[in-house]
Amino acid sequence: MQLNPYGDDRLRLVADLTNTPPTSVSELVDRCLAAGMALDRPADEEDLAQVLAFVERWAEVVDAPTHERRVELLNALLSEASTHPRVTDHAGIGWHIHYREDGIGLGGVLRTIGAVGTALHLTELGMHRLGRCTLAECGNAYVDFSRAGQQRYCSQGCANRDAVRRHRARRAGRATSAAPGGEV
């Protein structure tokens, strides 16, 4: 059985590329391979340019102030990046659905994966399932895969840092109020 090629791992890759854009074709290829993508053909500078342009626009979807605006931006990406769905076994990895033409470069593949994957994710789980990390010094984009749909941080590390900060602030507040005269 073929897993959804537009699912969790691919959306994590899109968020990662948005948060830390690749600076070279080789870096882009390495990150895609590390994310488990099968590359049909060599990537080039045009692919890198397409990916960089796409992640800027995908960030606008993340930052959209309303669900309606998010859908408007996402629909624009879908109209540019996708085509009619069809069944394929282009890489010999099992039958699966593509929303893109075969033979396009890595930039086009990532645009389609990002747009279609985001649309599927949001329509299945809720339009609120994209966001920016709540940790003030972070602000990375994330795709909310949590069971409850209440994600606020891009990573467990950021959540932990914020929890420690809040804990220390509470302790400092108790120490201040426990001082003689209630003041420091």
C-alpha positions as CSV (number, residue, x, y, z in Angstrom):
1,M,0.0,0.0,0.0
2,Q,1.4,3.4,-1.0
3,L,1.3,6.1,1.7
4,N,0.0,9.5,0.8
5,P,2.8,11.2,-1.1
6,Y,1.3,14.6,-0.2
7,G,1.1,13.8,3.5
8,D,2.9,14.5,6.8
9,D,6.5,14.0,5.8
10,R,6.1,16.2,2.7
11,L,4.4,19.0,4.6
12,R,7.1,18.8,7.3
13,L,9.6,19.3,4.5
14,V,7.7,22.3,3.1
15,A,7.6,23.9,6.5
16,D,11.3,23.1,7.0
17,L,12.2,24.7,3.6
18,T,10.1,27.7,4.5
19,N,11.8,28.2,7.9
20,T,15.3,27.6,6.5
21,P,15.3,28.1,2.8
22,P,18.0,26.1,0.9
23,T,20.9,28.1,-0.4
24,S,22.1,25.7,-3.1
25,V,20.7,23.1,-5.4
26,S,22.8,20.4,-3.7
27,E,21.3,21.4,-0.3
28,L,17.8,21.3,-1.7
29,V,18.4,17.8,-3.2
30,D,20.0,16.5,0.1
31,R,17.0,17.8,2.2
32,C,14.5,16.3,-0.2
33,L,16.3,12.9,-0.2
34,A,16.5,13.0,3.6
35,A,12.8,13.5,3.7
36,G,12.3,10.4,1.6
37,M,11.5,11.9,-1.7
38,A,12.3,9.9,-4.9
39,L,13.9,12.3,-7.4
40,D,12.9,11.5,-11.1
41,R,15.6,13.7,-12.6
42,P,18.5,16.0,-11.6
43,A,17.6,19.3,-10.0
44,D,19.0,22.6,-11.3
45,E,19.1,26.3,-10.4
46,E,15.6,26.8,-11.9
47,D,14.2,24.2,-9.4
48,L,15.9,26.1,-6.6
49,A,14.4,29.3,-7.8
50,Q,10.9,27.7,-8.0
51,V,11.2,26.3,-4.5
52,L,12.3,29.6,-3.0
53,A,9.4,31.5,-4.7
54,F,7.0,28.8,-3.6
55,V,8.0,28.8,0.1
56,E,7.6,32.6,0.2
57,R,4.0,32.2,-1.1
58,W,3.4,29.2,1.2
59,A,4.4,31.4,4.1
60,E,1.7,33.8,3.1
61,V,-0.8,31.0,3.4
62,V,0.5,30.2,6.9
63,D,0.3,33.9,7.9
64,A,-3.2,34.5,6.4
65,P,-5.3,36.5,8.9
66,T,-8.5,34.6,8.2
67,H,-9.6,31.2,6.9
68,E,-11.1,32.9,3.9
69,R,-7.8,34.6,3.0
70,R,-5.9,31.4,3.6
71,V,-8.2,29.5,1.2
72,E,-7.9,32.3,-1.4
73,L,-4.1,32.1,-1.3
74,L,-4.1,28.3,-1.3
75,N,-6.4,28.1,-4.2
76,A,-4.1,30.4,-6.2
77,L,-1.2,28.0,-5.4
78,L,-3.3,25.0,-6.4
79,S,-4.3,26.5,-9.7
80,E,-0.7,27.1,-10.6
81,A,0.8,23.9,-9.3
82,S,-1.6,21.1,-9.8
83,T,-3.4,19.3,-12.6
84,H,-6.2,16.7,-12.8
85,P,-5.6,13.7,-10.5
86,R,-4.4,10.5,-12.0
87,V,-3.0,7.1,-10.9
88,T,0.7,6.4,-11.6
89,D,3.5,4.1,-10.7
90,H,6.2,6.3,-12.2
91,A,9.0,5.2,-9.9
92,G,8.0,1.6,-9.4
93,I,7.1,2.2,-5.8
94,G,3.5,1.3,-6.0
95,W,0.3,2.8,-7.5
96,H,-0.6,6.2,-6.1
97,I,-2.4,9.4,-7.1
98,H,-0.5,12.4,-8.6
99,Y,-1.9,15.9,-9.0
100,R,0.9,16.9,-11.4
101,E,2.3,16.0,-14.7
102,D,5.0,13.5,-14.9
103,G,8.5,14.6,-16.0
104,I,8.5,18.0,-14.2
105,G,11.5,19.2,-12.2
106,L,11.9,19.1,-8.5
107,G,10.7,22.7,-8.1
108,G,7.4,21.8,-9.8
109,V,7.1,18.6,-7.7
110,L,7.6,20.5,-4.5
111,R,5.1,23.2,-5.5
112,T,2.5,20.5,-6.2
113,I,3.2,18.6,-3.0
114,G,3.1,21.7,-0.9
115,A,-0.1,23.1,-2.4
116,V,-2.0,19.8,-2.7
117,G,-0.7,18.5,0.6
118,T,-1.7,21.6,2.5
119,A,-5.1,21.7,0.9
120,L,-5.7,18.0,1.8
121,H,-4.4,18.6,5.4
122,L,-6.5,21.7,6.0
123,T,-9.7,20.4,4.5
124,E,-9.5,17.1,6.4
125,L,-8.4,18.5,9.8
126,G,-9.3,22.2,9.8
127,M,-8.2,25.5,8.4
128,H,-6.5,26.4,11.6
129,R,-3.8,23.7,11.3
130,L,-1.0,26.0,10.1
131,G,0.7,28.5,12.3
132,R,3.8,30.2,13.6
133,C,5.7,29.2,16.8
134,T,4.4,31.0,19.9
135,L,8.0,31.3,21.3
136,A,8.8,35.0,20.8
137,E,12.3,34.5,19.5
138,C,11.4,31.7,17.1
139,G,8.4,32.3,14.9
140,N,9.0,29.3,12.6
141,A,6.0,28.1,10.5
142,Y,4.5,24.7,11.4
143,V,1.9,22.3,10.2
144,D,-0.3,21.1,13.1
145,F,-0.4,17.3,13.1
146,S,-1.4,17.1,16.8
147,R,-4.4,15.0,17.7
148,A,-6.2,17.8,19.4
149,G,-5.4,20.5,16.8
150,Q,-4.0,22.9,19.5
151,Q,-0.4,23.1,18.5
152,R,1.3,26.4,19.5
153,Y,5.0,25.7,19.0
154,C,7.1,24.5,16.0
155,S,8.9,21.9,18.1
156,Q,9.0,20.3,21.5
157,G,12.3,22.2,22.1
158,C,10.5,25.5,21.8
159,A,7.6,24.3,23.9
160,N,10.1,23.2,26.6
161,R,12.0,26.5,26.5
162,D,8.8,28.5,26.9
163,A,7.6,26.2,29.8
164,V,10.9,26.7,31.6
165,R,10.7,30.4,31.1
166,R,7.1,30.5,32.5
167,H,8.1,28.3,35.4
168,R,11.1,30.5,36.3
169,A,8.9,33.7,36.1
170,R,6.4,32.1,38.5
171,R,9.1,31.2,40.9
172,A,10.6,34.6,40.7
173,G,7.2,36.1,41.4
174,R,6.7,33.9,44.4
175,A,10.2,34.9,45.7
176,T,9.4,38.6,45.3
177,S,6.1,38.3,47.2
178,A,7.7,36.3,49.9
179,A,10.3,39.0,50.6
180,P,9.9,41.0,53.8
181,G,7.4,43.7,53.2
182,G,6.3,42.0,49.9
183,E,8.7,44.1,47.9
184,V,12.2,43.9,46.6
